[in-house]
Amino acid sequence: MKKTYLSVAIVCLLGGSMLFSSCIGSFSLTNKLLAWNKTVGNKFVNELVFFAFWVLPVYEVSSLADLLVLNSIEFWSGGNPVAKGKKVIEGQEGRYLVECDGKGYTITSETDGSVVRLDFNADDNSWSYNIGGESHTIFTFVDDTHVSLPQPDGSYKTVELSDAGLYAYQQAVSGSCFAMR
């Protein structure tokens, strides 16, 4: 009986040591996304973008892509595809090509050919996404201390770029997200 427990313990210990001794990876996609967020504006804009990307699961998707796909490629090939010019991301739904042209990002599905475009419009200081020719504003800079953000009902609300303003917007969006479920 003791011999069986000892054998199982040794097998578990050896198996666990193999699982936890692998390459951690560089998490290039997530780190590039976070580095880009730090260049967007002041600390209030950065927090707003961070929260928007948390609500829209951008950070969660990039972390998962890094964890499951990109870090595995980096481990086996020695190079991370995100560190190169064009980025190809393989997921359960297919392959995606991400290209940056300095004004925004184009994400193309190699599976079905659909295209999503993220653009910065310098004329009205806004970020928007475009799917199938239909554009939707994510947020617009009103001035140095305010942004206009979409509400769940389709209207826009001007939010002060301060801790209090961001907290109020987070509460409004979080409350409406839970109400929709």
C-alpha positions as CSV (number, residue, x, y, z in Angstrom):
1,M,0.0,0.0,0.0
2,K,2.8,2.5,1.0
3,K,4.7,1.4,-2.1
4,T,1.8,2.4,-4.4
5,Y,1.5,5.9,-2.7
6,L,5.2,6.4,-3.1
7,S,5.1,5.5,-6.8
8,V,2.1,7.8,-7.5
9,A,3.8,10.6,-5.6
10,I,7.1,10.2,-7.6
11,V,5.2,10.1,-10.9
12,C,3.2,13.3,-9.9
13,L,6.4,15.1,-8.8
14,L,8.3,14.2,-12.0
15,G,5.3,15.1,-14.2
16,G,4.8,18.4,-12.3
17,S,8.5,19.3,-12.6
18,M,8.3,18.9,-16.4
19,L,5.1,21.1,-16.6
20,F,6.6,23.9,-14.5
21,S,10.1,24.1,-16.0
22,S,9.1,25.3,-19.5
23,C,9.8,28.6,-21.2
24,I,7.6,31.5,-19.8
25,G,7.7,33.4,-23.1
26,S,7.9,37.1,-23.8
27,F,4.2,37.8,-24.2
28,S,5.1,40.2,-27.1
29,L,1.5,40.8,-28.2
30,T,0.3,41.8,-24.8
31,N,3.4,43.9,-24.0
32,K,3.1,45.7,-27.4
33,L,-0.6,46.5,-26.6
34,L,0.3,47.8,-23.2
35,A,3.2,49.8,-24.5
36,W,1.0,51.4,-27.2
37,N,-1.6,52.3,-24.5
38,K,1.1,54.2,-22.6
39,T,1.7,56.4,-25.6
40,V,-1.9,57.3,-26.2
41,G,-2.1,60.3,-23.9
42,N,-2.0,61.3,-20.2
43,K,-2.7,58.9,-17.4
44,F,-6.4,59.4,-17.5
45,V,-6.6,58.6,-21.2
46,N,-4.4,55.5,-20.6
47,E,-6.7,54.3,-17.9
48,L,-9.8,54.9,-20.1
49,V,-8.2,52.9,-22.9
50,F,-7.2,50.2,-20.5
51,F,-10.7,50.0,-19.1
52,A,-12.3,50.0,-22.6
53,F,-9.9,47.2,-23.7
54,W,-10.8,45.3,-20.5
55,V,-14.5,45.6,-21.1
56,L,-14.2,44.7,-24.9
57,P,-11.9,41.7,-23.9
58,V,-8.9,43.0,-26.0
59,Y,-6.4,42.3,-23.2
60,E,-7.9,39.0,-22.4
61,V,-7.8,37.8,-26.0
62,S,-4.2,39.1,-26.5
63,S,-3.1,37.4,-23.3
64,L,-4.7,34.1,-24.4
65,A,-3.2,34.4,-27.9
66,D,0.2,34.9,-26.3
67,L,-0.2,32.1,-23.8
68,L,-1.6,29.4,-26.1
69,V,-0.2,30.3,-29.5
70,L,2.6,32.9,-29.7
71,N,4.6,31.7,-26.7
72,S,4.4,28.1,-28.0
73,I,5.7,29.2,-31.4
74,E,8.4,31.2,-29.7
75,F,9.4,28.2,-27.5
76,W,9.6,25.7,-30.5
77,S,11.0,28.0,-33.2
78,G,13.0,30.4,-31.1
79,G,11.3,33.5,-32.6
80,N,8.0,35.2,-31.8
81,P,5.9,36.1,-34.9
82,V,4.7,39.4,-33.3
83,A,8.3,40.7,-33.2
84,K,8.3,40.6,-37.0
85,G,6.6,43.0,-39.6
86,K,3.2,41.5,-40.2
87,K,1.6,39.5,-37.5
88,V,-0.3,36.3,-38.1
89,I,-2.4,35.0,-35.2
90,E,-3.8,31.5,-35.3
91,G,-6.9,30.8,-33.2
92,Q,-9.6,28.3,-32.9
93,E,-11.7,30.2,-35.5
94,G,-8.8,30.5,-38.0
95,R,-5.8,32.6,-38.9
96,Y,-5.8,36.4,-38.7
97,L,-3.3,38.8,-40.3
98,V,-2.8,42.1,-38.4
99,E,-1.2,45.0,-40.2
100,C,-0.3,48.5,-38.9
101,D,0.0,51.4,-41.3
102,G,0.7,54.1,-38.7
103,K,-2.8,55.5,-38.8
104,G,-4.5,52.3,-37.5
105,Y,-4.7,48.6,-37.7
106,T,-6.3,46.2,-40.3
107,I,-7.2,42.7,-39.0
108,T,-8.0,40.2,-41.8
109,S,-9.4,36.8,-41.3
110,E,-7.6,34.4,-43.6
111,T,-10.5,31.9,-43.0
112,D,-13.4,33.9,-44.4
113,G,-11.7,37.1,-45.7
114,S,-13.6,39.4,-43.3
115,V,-11.8,42.6,-42.4
116,V,-11.9,44.8,-39.3
117,R,-10.2,48.2,-39.3
118,L,-9.2,50.2,-36.2
119,D,-8.6,53.9,-37.2
120,F,-7.6,57.1,-35.5
121,N,-9.2,60.2,-37.1
122,A,-7.0,63.2,-36.6
123,D,-9.8,65.6,-37.8
124,D,-12.1,64.9,-34.8
125,N,-9.6,63.1,-32.5
126,S,-11.5,59.8,-32.4
127,W,-10.8,56.1,-32.5
128,S,-13.2,54.0,-34.4
129,Y,-13.6,50.5,-35.8
130,N,-15.0,49.6,-39.2
131,I,-16.6,46.3,-40.0
132,G,-18.1,45.7,-43.5
133,G,-18.0,49.4,-44.4
134,E,-19.9,50.3,-41.2
135,S,-17.9,52.5,-38.9
136,H,-18.5,52.9,-35.1
137,T,-16.7,55.4,-32.8
138,I,-15.0,53.9,-29.8
139,F,-14.2,57.2,-28.2
140,T,-13.5,60.9,-29.1
141,F,-11.2,63.3,-27.4
142,V,-13.2,66.4,-26.6
143,D,-10.3,68.4,-25.1
144,D,-7.3,67.7,-22.9
145,T,-9.4,66.7,-19.9
146,H,-12.6,65.2,-21.5
147,V,-13.6,62.4,-23.9
148,S,-16.9,61.4,-25.4
149,L,-17.8,57.8,-24.9
150,P,-20.6,55.6,-26.2
151,Q,-23.4,54.5,-23.9
152,P,-25.2,51.2,-24.1
153,D,-28.3,53.0,-25.4
154,G,-26.3,54.4,-28.4
155,S,-26.0,58.0,-27.0
156,Y,-22.6,59.6,-26.1
157,K,-21.5,60.9,-22.7
158,T,-18.7,63.3,-22.1
159,V,-16.5,62.0,-19.3
160,E,-13.9,63.9,-17.4
161,L,-10.4,62.3,-17.6
162,S,-10.0,62.1,-13.8
163,D,-10.3,59.3,-11.3
164,A,-13.9,60.4,-10.4
165,G,-14.9,60.7,-14.1
166,L,-13.5,57.3,-15.0
167,Y,-15.0,55.7,-11.9
168,A,-18.5,57.1,-12.8
169,Y,-18.2,55.8,-16.3
170,Q,-17.1,52.4,-15.1
171,Q,-20.0,52.2,-12.8
172,A,-22.5,53.2,-15.5
173,V,-21.1,50.7,-18.0
174,S,-20.7,47.9,-15.5
175,G,-24.2,48.4,-14.2
176,S,-25.7,48.3,-17.7
177,C,-23.7,45.3,-18.7
178,F,-25.1,43.3,-15.7
179,A,-28.6,44.6,-16.5
180,M,-28.3,43.2,-20.0
181,R,-27.6,39.7,-18.9
